[in-house]
Amino acid sequence: MAITHSQAQELRETIANNILDDIRFRAVHGLAIGQKDGSDSEDSFFLQVWIDPATETIVGLLELIGLLNSADSLGVKIVFAAQCEALNIDSEARKVFTAPRTPLRPGSSISSNILIGGKGTLGYFCIPRDGNDCFLNGCTNPSGVHLLSNAHVLSILGVVPDKDTKKVVHPARGDNGTIPVANLCGRSDITVGKGKNVRNSSDGAYAVLLKPDLYSSEVPVIFANVSGKVAAANIKKGLDCQKVGIGSGKTNGRIYTPDMLVKVNYKYIGSHAWFSKQIVIENSQRTGSFCVGGDSGSLVVDRKNNAIGLLFAGAEKLKDLEGNKASALLELVARGKADVVYDYGVATYIETVENDLKVDLMIFPN
């Protein structure tokens, strides 16, 4: 049974208040607003409950599925998918060479100088807004060009940056880089370890370039500048998109859902965080991953190079299941009660990132 968008939002809050941070429901890692394919009707929405079956016992999984099935009349659908994690750790699937680049370009390998073994992607460039406090943070050029990426790429979450830990290096430390190219000026406030009463909005950070003239705004492989931004209201299921990251290079995707409350694992600090109103993206070919380790910070754009969001998390593969777990999953899928998403990426709306950081993405209209 489908419901209205507002009903789906209310249902999500009700379920979230009952299950988030409850160990009995540890397999639930996302609550998203879904919509029937090809429908623009007001009552074509439903609530997606994302479950990682690999993190739960068969008894717990069947109990959870039974509970959700009993709520089917309220517009609930199960999505089986692996839990996502921040993408600042290397991946076996990585295939991109990350040698130093001059000038510095989007898609380059970068990281905090203290992120030993870690790596991420330079998403794009931005300018601080008037009233931004980056000058208070020691910025040497508060009206100049800054690079944009993720907070967990340009810093260590939970560690207050000082003059010795604000340095951003290229290539990343995980690519044996040691040369500073920027200094961290600001980052999103992220609360880890909670979800029921704490919802984060973005994982972003910006840093001032040490050599303001040594950069290029052209995205490699795509060979184009960012020409605009897609309005949040126009980011809908099925929208085609693309990104360039140091982990998987250029990949094409499509929006799976534009509104997900999602749990993200931060393995490098041994914790997690919940984020509201996030974009979920799947590979458009469904034959490989949209993103892998190292792609954190990539800018997601549409086919006309208009910015959509900033990638910061994803899941490469749903683990193979056996026995009763596999049977339960396949039965629900066959009955139309569940879907399976084998890999996906998570991005924050670019407008949200800009507002949280008080910056403006650099735009080069065609």
C-alpha positions, 0 to 999 in steps of 0.5 A, a space after each residue: 500500500 502506498 501513502 503520501 510523502 508526508 505520511 511516509 516522513 511521519 512513519 519514518 520518524 515513528 520507526 526511527 524513535 523506536 529502533 535507532 540505537 537499539 541493539 535489537 535492531 542493529 541490522 537496520 541502517 537506513 530509513 528512506 522515502 521510496 516512490 513507485 516507478 514512473 508515478 508522480 501521484 501524491 499517494 505513490 510513496 512508501 517507507 524503505 527500511 534498509 537491512 544488512 542481513 549479514 549483521 544479524 542472526 537468522 532468528 533476529 532477522 526473521 523476527 525483524 522481517 516479521 515485524 516489518 511485514 506486519 506494518 506492510 499496510 502502512 506502506 513499508 518495504 524492505 531493502 536488503 543492502 550492506 551497511 555503508 561506510 566512509 570511503 577514506 580507506 583504500 579498496 581492493 577494487 581501486 584502479 586509479 593512478 594517483 601521482 602528484 598533479 600540477 595544477 591541482 585538479 578535482 579528482 586528485 588524491 588528498 588527505 589530512 597530513 595525520 590521516 596515516 594510510 587514509 586517502 580521499 578525493 578533492 571534490 571541487 573548489 569553493 569560496 567562503 561566504 561573507 561572515 564565514 569564520 575561516 579567518 578566525 581559524 587562521 585562513 590566510 586568504 579568506 576570500 580566495 579559492 578553497 578546495 572542497 572535500 569531506 571532513 573525514 578526509 581533511 581531518 580526524 573526526 573527534 580531534 580538534 585541528 591545530 596548526 600542526 594538524 590542519 595541513 592537507 597533503 597531495 597526494 594523500 598520506 595513503 598514497 605516500 604524499 607528504 607535501 602540503 597544498 592547503 590548510 584546513 579552514 572549516 568542517 561539518 559538525 558531526 556527532 558520532 555514536 548516536 542516531 535517535 536524538 542526533 541527526 547530522 546533515 553533512 560530512 564536508 570540509 574546506 581548506 585554503 590553497 597554499 598556492 592560489 594560482 596552481 589549480 584547475 577547475 576542469 574535472 579530469 576524464 569528464 573534461 569540463 568545469 562545473 557549470 551549475 547546480 541542480 536544485 534540490 527539488 529536481 533531484 529525484 529517483 532515476 536522475 542520471 549522474 556521474 563522478 570522478 574519484 581516486 578509487 574507481 575513476 569515472 563512474 555513471 550512476 542514477 539516483 535510487 532515493 533522494 531522501 534517506 536517514 542513513 547510518 555510516 560507519 567510520 571504521 578509522 575511529 571505530 564509531 558511526 554516525 546517522 545522517 538525515 536527508 541523504 542521496 543514495 546512488 546506484 551504478 547505472 549499469 548494475 555491473 559494478 560499484 558506483 564508488 569504492 574506498 578512496 572516492 570520499 569527497 568526489 563531487 557528483 554531477 549530472 550529465 550536463 556537469 551541474 553539481 548534485 552532491 558531495 559523496 562521502 560513503 558507500 557500500 561496495 557489495 552485499 555479502 553472499 548469504 546462505 541457508 535460511 537467510 538466503 531463503 528468507 531474502 529471496 522469498 520476500 523479493 519474489 513476493 514483491 515485499 523487498 528489494 536488493 541493492 548490491 552496492 551504492 554510494 551516499 552523497 549530501 545535497 550540495 546546497 546542504 554542504 554549502 550552507 553547513 560550511 558557509 561556502 559557495 561552490 565555484 561555478 563556470 556557466 557554459 
